[in-house]
Amino acid sequence: MEPRTEISSLGEFGLIDHLTKNIEIKNASTILGVGDDGAVIDHFGKQTVISSDLLIENVHFDLIYTPLMHLGYKAVVVNLSDIYAMNATPTQLLISLGFSNRFSLEALDEFYEGVYAACDKYGVDLVGGDISSSQKGFIISVTAIGEVPPYKFVQRSTANKGDLLCCSGDLGAAYLGLVFLEREKKIFLENPNVRPELEGEKYVIGRILKPEASKKTIDFFEQQEIIPTAMMDISDGLSSEILHICKQSGLGCVLYEEKIPIAEETRNAAFKFELDPTACALSGGEDYELLFTVRQEDFEKLVLNENISVIGYMTNPEEGKKIYTKGGNKFDITAQGWNAFTK
């Protein structure tokens, strides 16, 4: 049997010391990290970008099929994605946890193993946070801090008519990974002796359990001297995010169904559930790719990157927000993305 150390045997400060004892500082901007009343950060003339996320058990994640190490990794990545969406570089992170006594020290170690793996991959310093007991469930609050050269941050509200509408990576996989996991959970609860059938679904399940942030896209922009005119990350589904950019920029758009990037593994998974792959991409969410607009003159640079797709363009607001289907029909884009308050 796995050893179990009760959290109460360490106390709050003992637990903090245990979880943070191996931190190595990676950024010159981190002057003072964990161990005092506050962290000290100096971004040496760059502007600071800050984003925060709250993840709550049985609302944002289900521990029946989410390994704690993956959860720690994902908790970091979803926050870093917001920093990259501002065209900034993430540098520091604060994590606060609430947990009940059903979690052992070993469970928290597993969670933090994922946290530190993500921090190492993306070059981010964990500089603080808080821990508290929770009556039930696991609560995670993450604040990410990043830096950007003066006025090179990118907002959602600054797209222009005629700009190309683009996205990174491929879409819809995370949603289908979730559909598979929910199916297996249902089967498991009805019959705990049945082994899960997830053969061949490694890609879509990986996209939901261990997503990655679009650092490579931001690095590409810097190399090619591209500054998007507007940008945000795709966490709630492509259609929802497109409507955000249109609304905040006061524009309409045209989106082409055939241009939406969908991986072959995602199409195959969708067909197994008799789902439309395009609908999964439009409404699924949790892809953590980037949706952005660029000037038309940047098109020649974009084609150098096979990880970027041009999926449409921005129009006058009176032209509406339209999607052209593969069959040649035209429909209004509607938001059916994830809503935190309908659970």
N, C-alpha and C positions, 0 to 999 in steps of 0.2 A: 504494500500500500504506500502511496505517495506520502511523504512527511507533510504535516500541517502545523504551521506556526501561527498561533492566534495573534492578531494585530495588537490586542490589548497588552500583550507581554512586552511590547516595545514602548508604548506611549507615543504621543504625537511627534515630539521632536526626535525621538529615537527612530521612528518610522521615516521621517523626512531625511535624517542622516543616512539611513540604510538605502533609501531609494535614489539618493543623489550623490553617493560617495565616489562614484567613478566618472563624474562629469569632467570632460576635457573641453576647455574653451577653444573655439575655432575662429572667432571673428575679433579683429582688432577693436571693433566698436563696442565689444563687451568689456567694460571697465571693471565691473563688479557683478558677480553672478549670485548663485544660491548661497545662503548662509548669513545674510544680514536682514534688516527690516525691509530693504528694497534693493532692486538691482540698479546698476548705474550704466547707462549707455550713452555713447558719444558717436554720432554718425558723421563727424568731421565735415560739416557743411552740406551734407546731403539731407534730403527731406525724409521724414519718417512716416511710414504707412502702418496702420494698426488695424487688425481685424479680429473678431471674436466669434466663437461658435460654441453652442451648447448641444451636447449629445446625451440623450436620456434613454435608458434601457426600456425596451418594448415600445418606444416611439421611433427612435433612430436606428436601433440595432437590437438583435435578438441573440442572447448568449447560448441558445440551444444549438445554433449552427455557426456562431462567430467565435473563433478562437481568440482568447484574450490578447495574444501577441499581435494578431492581425488587427484587432480593435485599437490597440495602442498605436500601431503604424498608421492606420486610417485616420485616427483622431488628429494626428499631426498633419497628414497630407491634405485633408479637406480644408484646413486653415491656411496652409502654404499656398494652396490653389487660389485663394482669395487675394493673397499678396501678389502672386504672379499676374493675376487678372488686372492689377493696377499698373503693370509694367515695372514692378519693383522686384528687388531681391530680398527674400526672407533672411533674417539674421538671428533673431531671438524668439523664444517661445516661453509662455507661462502656462502651466497645466494645474487645474484644481480638480479634486475628486471628492465625491460623496459616495460612501459605500456602507453596506450593512455588515454585520458580523458573519454572514455566510461567506465572505471573502477572506481567505487566508493570506499570510505574508507571501507565500509561494504564488498565489494568484496575482497579487499586485506586481511581484517580480516579473511574471510573464507579460503582464500588460506593459510594464516599463521597458522590457526587452524590445518590444515593438516600437515604443516611443523613441528609444535611443537609436534603433536601426534607421528610422526615418530621419532623425536629426543628423546622423552620420551621412546618409545618402545625400541630403540636401544642404549640408554644411551649416546647420542651425544650432545655436546654443540654447539649452534649457536653463533659464535664469531665475525661475521662481514659480510660485503657485501656492495652493493651500490644500489641506485635506480636512474632511469632516465626516462624522458618522451620518448615515442616511437611514431613515426608517425602513425603506425598502428600495431595491433597485440600485443600479450603478449610474452615477451622474458624472459627466465629464465636461468641464469647461476649459476651453483652450483659447488663449490670446496669442496671436502671432504678430511680430513686429518686423518690418522690413525697411529697406532704404532705397531711395531713387534719386538720381541727379535732379537738381532743381527744375521743377515744372515739366519733367518728362513722365509724370504719372498720367495714366489714361483713364478717363471716366466713361460712364455709360451714355452720357448726355451730349457727346460731342461729335457724333457721326454727321456726315454731310450728304446731301442729295448726290447720287451718282457714285458714291463710294461702293466698293466691292464688299459683299458680305461673305465672311470666311469662317472656317472652324478648323481646329487642329484634330488630329487623330481620327477615330471612328466612334460612332454613337450607337446607343441602344443595348450594348453588351451587358452593362451592369444591371439593367432592369431584368434581362432574361436570366442572368445569374441568380437574381433574387427570386424569380419565379421557380427556378429549379429547387433552390434551397427551401422555399416555402412548401413545395410539393413533398420533398423528402421529410420535412418536419411533420407534416400531416400524417404521412405514412408511419413515421417513427412513433408518434403519439398513439396511433391506433394499434401498432404492433412493434414494440421495441426490439424484437429479435430480427426484424428485416434489415438487411444491410442496405445503405444508400446506393442508388444507381446514378452515379455522376460520371461514368466513363465518357470520355470524349468532350466533356463540358468544361475542361480546365480553363479555357480562355474566358468564357463569360462569368464563371464563378470567381476567377481571379480578379475580374474587373469590379465585382461588388465587394469582395472581402479584402482585397489589397490593391486599391486604386493608386495611381501615380499622378503627381501634379505635372503641369506642362512646362517644366523648366527648359526643356530643349527648344520649345517654341520661342520663349523669351530670349534665350541665348542666340537663336537665329535672327531675331529682330535686331539685336545689338550688332551682330556681325554684318548684317546687310544694311544697317542704318535705316531701319524701318521703324517708324513710330505709328502704331495704329491710331485711327481717329477716334475709335470707341472700342471698349472691350469689357467682357465679363466672363466668369467661368460658367460652365454648363453643369449646374447641380440639380436643377428642377425640371430638366427637359428642354430640348432645343426650341420648341415653339414658345414656351414661356419666356425664355431668355431673349429671343428675337423680339417679342412684344415689349419687353422691358426697354431694350435699346431704342425701338421705334417710339415708344411713349416718351422716354426721357430726352430723346433727341428731336422730338416733334416731327417725325418722318414716317413714311410708309416704306414698304419693301416688296420685292419679288423674290421668292424662294423657289428653286427647282428641285422637285423630288428626286430626279435622277442624279443630281449632284451631291445629295446627302451621303456622306461616307459611312458605309455599314460593312463590317467585316463578314467574311464568308461564314465564320463560326457562329456569328450572330444570326445571320439569315437561316442557317440550318437549325439553330436552337428555336428560333421563332416558328419555323414550320412544324417542329415537333409538337408545339402547343397550339397550332393553327392560329398563330398571331401574325399580324402584318408587321414585317420588319421596320417599315417606315413609321408606323404608329409607335413602335417601341422607341425609335430614335427621337421622334417628336415629343413624346410625353413621358418617357421612362425616367430620366434623371440619373443622378449620381455618376455621370461619366467623368466629370472633372476635367473635361477638355476646355479649350478657350474658344469663345465666340467673339469675333472682332470685325471691324470694318477698316479698310485701308483705301487710300487714294488709288484711282485707276492706274496712275503712272507707276505704282509699285508692283503691278501685275507681273512684269518681267522678272522681278526678284522672287516673287512668290512661287513661280513655277519651278524654281531650283529645289524646292522642298516638297518631297512627295508626301510628307505628313500633314500638309496644309491643303484644304479643299476650298475652292471658291464656289459658294452654293447659291449666290444670288447678288442682288444689289439694292441700294437704298433709293427710294423714290419720294416724290412730293407726298405730303400727308393725305391729300384728297384722293390719291390713287389707292389708298388702303394697304392692308398687309395681306398679300396674296401668295398662295402656293400653286405652282403649275405641276400637275401630276404627269406621270409617264404617259398616260393616255391622252394628254393634251387638254384636260379639263382644268378649270381655274376655281379655286375655293379660297375663302377667308381663312387665315391662320387663326386657330383658336387654342387657348392655353388649357391644357388638361394635365399639367404637371403636378408634381407632388405638393400637397398643401398640409402644413404642419398642424392645422387646426381642424382637420376632418377625421383624424384618427379616433 
